[in-house]
Amino acid sequence: MEKIKCPVCNNTLIFVDHILGEIKCQRCKKIIRIDKESSEEHAHTEVK
């Protein structure tokens, strides 16, 4: 499992093995797009 953090405010968003989707940060209200395969070392996150 990997901890996914918001790239803007560094708030922990979710713990995942693999995910493809978007999540809204509760602290800074930015929408974060997350793309992580189970074989990847780290998730690719980008602010929308």
PDB file of N, CA, C and O in Angstrom:
ATOM      1  N   MET A   1       0.837  -1.183   0.000  1.00  0.00           N
ATOM      2  CA  MET A   1       0.000   0.000   0.000  1.00  0.00           C
ATOM      3  C   MET A   1       0.876   1.239   0.000  1.00  0.00           C
ATOM      4  O   MET A   1       1.964   1.255   0.576  1.00  0.00           O
ATOM      5  N   GLU A   2       0.382   2.264  -0.653  1.00  0.00           N
ATOM      6  CA  GLU A   2       1.110   3.521  -0.728  1.00  0.00           C
ATOM      7  C   GLU A   2       0.207   4.658  -0.280  1.00  0.00           C
ATOM      8  O   GLU A   2      -0.993   4.661  -0.556  1.00  0.00           O
ATOM      9  N   LYS A   3       0.796   5.622   0.412  1.00  0.00           N
ATOM     10  CA  LYS A   3       0.071   6.801   0.873  1.00  0.00           C
ATOM     11  C   LYS A   3       0.107   7.847  -0.244  1.00  0.00           C
ATOM     12  O   LYS A   3       1.185   8.240  -0.691  1.00  0.00           O
ATOM     13  N   ILE A   4      -1.067   8.296  -0.694  1.00  0.00           N
ATOM     14  CA  ILE A   4      -1.171   9.333  -1.723  1.00  0.00           C
ATOM     15  C   ILE A   4      -1.435  10.650  -1.021  1.00  0.00           C
ATOM     16  O   ILE A   4      -2.380  10.774  -0.242  1.00  0.00           O
ATOM     17  N   LYS A   5      -0.575  11.652  -1.309  1.00  0.00           N
ATOM     18  CA  LYS A   5      -0.702  12.963  -0.680  1.00  0.00           C
ATOM     19  C   LYS A   5      -1.047  14.013  -1.721  1.00  0.00           C
ATOM     20  O   LYS A   5      -0.731  13.868  -2.902  1.00  0.00           O
ATOM     21  N   CYS A   6      -1.699  15.074  -1.264  1.00  0.00           N
ATOM     22  CA  CYS A   6      -2.020  16.212  -2.115  1.00  0.00           C
ATOM     23  C   CYS A   6      -0.715  16.935  -2.469  1.00  0.00           C
ATOM     24  O   CYS A   6       0.049  17.280  -1.567  1.00  0.00           O
ATOM     25  N   PRO A   7      -0.438  17.176  -3.768  1.00  0.00           N
ATOM     26  CA  PRO A   7       0.803  17.876  -4.132  1.00  0.00           C
ATOM     27  C   PRO A   7       0.786  19.359  -3.756  1.00  0.00           C
ATOM     28  O   PRO A   7       1.840  19.995  -3.745  1.00  0.00           O
ATOM     29  N   VAL A   8      -0.375  19.921  -3.450  1.00  0.00           N
ATOM     30  CA  VAL A   8      -0.490  21.332  -3.098  1.00  0.00           C
ATOM     31  C   VAL A   8      -0.230  21.559  -1.613  1.00  0.00           C
ATOM     32  O   VAL A   8       0.612  22.378  -1.244  1.00  0.00           O
ATOM     33  N   CYS A   9      -0.967  20.820  -0.747  1.00  0.00           N
ATOM     34  CA  CYS A   9      -0.880  21.089   0.694  1.00  0.00           C
ATOM     35  C   CYS A   9      -0.279  19.934   1.490  1.00  0.00           C
ATOM     36  O   CYS A   9      -0.162  20.036   2.711  1.00  0.00           O
ATOM     37  N   ASN A  10       0.105  18.840   0.837  1.00  0.00           N
ATOM     38  CA  ASN A  10       0.764  17.691   1.454  1.00  0.00           C
ATOM     39  C   ASN A  10      -0.141  16.945   2.432  1.00  0.00           C
ATOM     40  O   ASN A  10       0.352  16.233   3.306  1.00  0.00           O
ATOM     41  N   ASN A  11      -1.440  17.098   2.296  1.00  0.00           N
ATOM     42  CA  ASN A  11      -2.412  16.386   3.124  1.00  0.00           C
ATOM     43  C   ASN A  11      -2.537  14.950   2.618  1.00  0.00           C
ATOM     44  O   ASN A  11      -2.597  14.742   1.406  1.00  0.00           O
ATOM     45  N   THR A  12      -2.579  13.954   3.502  1.00  0.00           N
ATOM     46  CA  THR A  12      -2.770  12.563   3.094  1.00  0.00           C
ATOM     47  C   THR A  12      -4.197  12.385   2.603  1.00  0.00           C
ATOM     48  O   THR A  12      -5.152  12.683   3.321  1.00  0.00           O
ATOM     49  N   LEU A  13      -4.338  11.893   1.363  1.00  0.00           N
ATOM     50  CA  LEU A  13      -5.656  11.727   0.763  1.00  0.00           C
ATOM     51  C   LEU A  13      -6.194  10.317   0.929  1.00  0.00           C
ATOM     52  O   LEU A  13      -7.345  10.134   1.325  1.00  0.00           O
ATOM     53  N   ILE A  14      -5.356   9.299   0.623  1.00  0.00           N
ATOM     54  CA  ILE A  14      -5.859   7.933   0.561  1.00  0.00           C
ATOM     55  C   ILE A  14      -4.677   6.968   0.581  1.00  0.00           C
ATOM     56  O   ILE A  14      -3.570   7.331   0.184  1.00  0.00           O
ATOM     57  N   PHE A  15      -4.909   5.754   1.037  1.00  0.00           N
ATOM     58  CA  PHE A  15      -3.932   4.670   0.975  1.00  0.00           C
ATOM     59  C   PHE A  15      -4.425   3.683  -0.086  1.00  0.00           C
ATOM     60  O   PHE A  15      -5.554   3.199   0.004  1.00  0.00           O
ATOM     61  N   VAL A  16      -3.586   3.375  -1.100  1.00  0.00           N
ATOM     62  CA  VAL A  16      -4.034   2.528  -2.213  1.00  0.00           C
ATOM     63  C   VAL A  16      -2.935   1.586  -2.694  1.00  0.00           C
ATOM     64  O   VAL A  16      -1.747   1.830  -2.484  1.00  0.00           O
ATOM     65  N   ASP A  17      -3.362   0.500  -3.347  1.00  0.00           N
ATOM     66  CA  ASP A  17      -2.460  -0.373  -4.087  1.00  0.00           C
ATOM     67  C   ASP A  17      -2.436   0.040  -5.560  1.00  0.00           C
ATOM     68  O   ASP A  17      -1.365   0.161  -6.154  1.00  0.00           O
ATOM     69  N   HIS A  18      -3.611   0.255  -6.146  1.00  0.00           N
ATOM     70  CA  HIS A  18      -3.719   0.772  -7.506  1.00  0.00           C
ATOM     71  C   HIS A  18      -5.005   1.571  -7.631  1.00  0.00           C
ATOM     72  O   HIS A  18      -6.018   1.242  -7.013  1.00  0.00           O
ATOM     73  N   ILE A  19      -4.955   2.630  -8.441  1.00  0.00           N
ATOM     74  CA  ILE A  19      -6.105   3.523  -8.583  1.00  0.00           C
ATOM     75  C   ILE A  19      -5.963   4.305  -9.884  1.00  0.00           C
ATOM     76  O   ILE A  19      -4.851   4.608 -10.317  1.00  0.00           O
ATOM     77  N   LEU A  20      -7.075   4.624 -10.491  1.00  0.00           N
ATOM     78  CA  LEU A  20      -7.145   5.526 -11.632  1.00  0.00           C
ATOM     79  C   LEU A  20      -8.393   6.366 -11.415  1.00  0.00           C
ATOM     80  O   LEU A  20      -9.509   5.862 -11.542  1.00  0.00           O
ATOM     81  N   GLY A  21      -8.217   7.632 -11.091  1.00  0.00           N
ATOM     82  CA  GLY A  21      -9.383   8.471 -10.830  1.00  0.00           C
ATOM     83  C   GLY A  21      -9.007   9.830 -10.299  1.00  0.00           C
ATOM     84  O   GLY A  21      -7.854  10.255 -10.370  1.00  0.00           O
ATOM     85  N   GLU A  22     -10.014  10.504  -9.762  1.00  0.00           N
ATOM     86  CA  GLU A  22      -9.838  11.838  -9.210  1.00  0.00           C
ATOM     87  C   GLU A  22     -10.388  11.861  -7.781  1.00  0.00           C
ATOM     88  O   GLU A  22     -11.320  11.132  -7.440  1.00  0.00           O
ATOM     89  N   ILE A  23      -9.785  12.714  -6.967  1.00  0.00           N
ATOM     90  CA  ILE A  23     -10.244  12.890  -5.588  1.00  0.00           C
ATOM     91  C   ILE A  23     -10.083  14.371  -5.233  1.00  0.00           C
ATOM     92  O   ILE A  23      -9.146  15.026  -5.689  1.00  0.00           O
ATOM     93  N   LYS A  24     -10.992  14.883  -4.428  1.00  0.00           N
ATOM     94  CA  LYS A  24     -10.935  16.277  -4.003  1.00  0.00           C
ATOM     95  C   LYS A  24     -10.288  16.354  -2.632  1.00  0.00           C
ATOM     96  O   LYS A  24     -10.710  15.663  -1.705  1.00  0.00           O
ATOM     97  N   CYS A  25      -9.279  17.182  -2.498  1.00  0.00           N
ATOM     98  CA  CYS A  25      -8.605  17.374  -1.211  1.00  0.00           C
ATOM     99  C   CYS A  25      -9.534  18.130  -0.271  1.00  0.00           C
ATOM    100  O   CYS A  25     -10.063  19.181  -0.631  1.00  0.00           O
ATOM    101  N   GLN A  26      -9.733  17.603   0.927  1.00  0.00           N
ATOM    102  CA  GLN A  26     -10.621  18.224   1.903  1.00  0.00           C
ATOM    103  C   GLN A  26     -10.023  19.501   2.495  1.00  0.00           C
ATOM    104  O   GLN A  26     -10.757  20.368   2.970  1.00  0.00           O
ATOM    105  N   ARG A  27      -8.697  19.618   2.467  1.00  0.00           N
ATOM    106  CA  ARG A  27      -8.051  20.790   3.071  1.00  0.00           C
ATOM    107  C   ARG A  27      -8.001  21.978   2.108  1.00  0.00           C
ATOM    108  O   ARG A  27      -8.453  23.069   2.454  1.00  0.00           O
ATOM    109  N   CYS A  28      -7.456  21.777   0.902  1.00  0.00           N
ATOM    110  CA  CYS A  28      -7.263  22.902  -0.014  1.00  0.00           C
ATOM    111  C   CYS A  28      -8.323  22.974  -1.117  1.00  0.00           C
ATOM    112  O   CYS A  28      -8.327  23.926  -1.898  1.00  0.00           O
ATOM    113  N   LYS A  29      -9.227  21.980  -1.197  1.00  0.00           N
ATOM    114  CA  LYS A  29     -10.359  21.941  -2.127  1.00  0.00           C
ATOM    115  C   LYS A  29      -9.950  21.817  -3.596  1.00  0.00           C
ATOM    116  O   LYS A  29     -10.762  22.094  -4.478  1.00  0.00           O
ATOM    117  N   LYS A  30      -8.718  21.410  -3.876  1.00  0.00           N
ATOM    118  CA  LYS A  30      -8.271  21.156  -5.246  1.00  0.00           C
ATOM    119  C   LYS A  30      -8.655  19.745  -5.651  1.00  0.00           C
ATOM    120  O   LYS A  30      -8.703  18.851  -4.806  1.00  0.00           O
ATOM    121  N   ILE A  31      -8.931  19.532  -6.937  1.00  0.00           N
ATOM    122  CA  ILE A  31      -9.220  18.199  -7.453  1.00  0.00           C
ATOM    123  C   ILE A  31      -7.907  17.600  -7.955  1.00  0.00           C
ATOM    124  O   ILE A  31      -7.215  18.204  -8.774  1.00  0.00           O
ATOM    125  N   ILE A  32      -7.570  16.415  -7.461  1.00  0.00           N
ATOM    126  CA  ILE A  32      -6.314  15.746  -7.775  1.00  0.00           C
ATOM    127  C   ILE A  32      -6.604  14.533  -8.645  1.00  0.00           C
ATOM    128  O   ILE A  32      -7.407  13.680  -8.267  1.00  0.00           O
ATOM    129  N   ARG A  33      -5.964  14.445  -9.805  1.00  0.00           N
ATOM    130  CA  ARG A  33      -6.085  13.276 -10.676  1.00  0.00           C
ATOM    131  C   ARG A  33      -4.965  12.310 -10.308  1.00  0.00           C
ATOM    132  O   ARG A  33      -3.798  12.699 -10.265  1.00  0.00           O
ATOM    133  N   ILE A  34      -5.313  11.052 -10.042  1.00  0.00           N
ATOM    134  CA  ILE A  34      -4.352  10.045  -9.599  1.00  0.00           C
ATOM    135  C   ILE A  34      -4.329   8.902 -10.597  1.00  0.00           C
ATOM    136  O   ILE A  34      -5.377   8.401 -11.003  1.00  0.00           O
ATOM    137  N   ASP A  35      -3.119   8.488 -10.993  1.00  0.00           N
ATOM    138  CA  ASP A  35      -2.938   7.348 -11.893  1.00  0.00           C
ATOM    139  C   ASP A  35      -1.821   6.490 -11.323  1.00  0.00           C
ATOM    140  O   ASP A  35      -0.648   6.856 -11.406  1.00  0.00           O
ATOM    141  N   LYS A  36      -2.182   5.345 -10.741  1.00  0.00           N
ATOM    142  CA  LYS A  36      -1.185   4.462 -10.146  1.00  0.00           C
ATOM    143  C   LYS A  36      -1.515   3.016 -10.482  1.00  0.00           C
ATOM    144  O   LYS A  36      -2.579   2.514 -10.122  1.00  0.00           O
ATOM    145  N   GLU A  37      -0.609   2.359 -11.165  1.00  0.00           N
ATOM    146  CA  GLU A  37      -0.726   0.927 -11.427  1.00  0.00           C
ATOM    147  C   GLU A  37      -0.099   0.182 -10.254  1.00  0.00           C
ATOM    148  O   GLU A  37       0.740   0.742  -9.549  1.00  0.00           O
ATOM    149  N   SER A  38      -0.485  -1.055 -10.038  1.00  0.00           N
ATOM    150  CA  SER A  38       0.065  -1.819  -8.912  1.00  0.00           C
ATOM    151  C   SER A  38       1.552  -2.103  -9.098  1.00  0.00           C
ATOM    152  O   SER A  38       2.252  -2.358  -8.119  1.00  0.00           O
ATOM    153  N   SER A  39       2.049  -2.064 -10.336  1.00  0.00           N
ATOM    154  CA  SER A  39       3.455  -2.346 -10.592  1.00  0.00           C
ATOM    155  C   SER A  39       4.346  -1.107 -10.473  1.00  0.00           C
ATOM    156  O   SER A  39       5.570  -1.233 -10.425  1.00  0.00           O
ATOM    157  N   GLU A  40       3.745   0.096 -10.424  1.00  0.00           N
ATOM    158  CA  GLU A  40       4.529   1.327 -10.344  1.00  0.00           C
ATOM    159  C   GLU A  40       5.021   1.562  -8.925  1.00  0.00           C
ATOM    160  O   GLU A  40       4.378   1.164  -7.954  1.00  0.00           O
ATOM    161  N   GLU A  41       6.168   2.214  -8.823  1.00  0.00           N
ATOM    162  CA  GLU A  41       6.730   2.559  -7.510  1.00  0.00           C
ATOM    163  C   GLU A  41       5.932   3.682  -6.851  1.00  0.00           C
ATOM    164  O   GLU A  41       5.587   3.583  -5.673  1.00  0.00           O
ATOM    165  N   HIS A  42       5.634   4.755  -7.601  1.00  0.00           N
ATOM    166  CA  HIS A  42       4.928   5.920  -7.049  1.00  0.00           C
ATOM    167  C   HIS A  42       3.800   6.329  -7.987  1.00  0.00           C
ATOM    168  O   HIS A  42       3.853   6.098  -9.195  1.00  0.00           O
ATOM    169  N   ALA A  43       2.796   6.932  -7.408  1.00  0.00           N
ATOM    170  CA  ALA A  43       1.645   7.380  -8.191  1.00  0.00           C
ATOM    171  C   ALA A  43       1.980   8.686  -8.914  1.00  0.00           C
ATOM    172  O   ALA A  43       2.770   9.505  -8.445  1.00  0.00           O
ATOM    173  N   HIS A  44       1.347   8.841 -10.067  1.00  0.00           N
ATOM    174  CA  HIS A  44       1.432  10.101 -10.796  1.00  0.00           C
ATOM    175  C   HIS A  44       0.214  10.935 -10.410  1.00  0.00           C
ATOM    176  O   HIS A  44      -0.922  10.539 -10.673  1.00  0.00           O
ATOM    177  N   THR A  45       0.446  12.078  -9.793  1.00  0.00           N
ATOM    178  CA  THR A  45      -0.658  12.941  -9.391  1.00  0.00           C
ATOM    179  C   THR A  45      -0.518  14.276 -10.098  1.00  0.00           C
ATOM    180  O   THR A  45       0.594  14.758 -10.315  1.00  0.00           O
ATOM    181  N   GLU A  46      -1.640  14.869 -10.456  1.00  0.00           N
ATOM    182  CA  GLU A  46      -1.626  16.199 -11.022  1.00  0.00           C
ATOM    183  C   GLU A  46      -2.851  16.963 -10.543  1.00  0.00           C
ATOM    184  O   GLU A  46      -3.926  16.392 -10.360  1.00  0.00           O
ATOM    185  N   VAL A  47      -2.668  18.261 -10.346  1.00  0.00           N
ATOM    186  CA  VAL A  47      -3.742  19.127  -9.863  1.00  0.00           C
ATOM    187  C   VAL A  47      -4.548  19.570 -11.066  1.00  0.00           C
ATOM    188  O   VAL A  47      -3.994  19.930 -12.105  1.00  0.00           O
ATOM    189  N   LYS A  48      -5.849  19.539 -10.918  1.00  0.00           N
ATOM    190  CA  LYS A  48      -6.739  19.925 -12.011  1.00  0.00           C
ATOM    191  C   LYS A  48      -7.276  21.306 -11.775  1.00  0.00           C
ATOM    192  O   LYS A  48      -8.048  21.816 -12.587  1.00  0.00           O
TER     193      LYS A  48
END
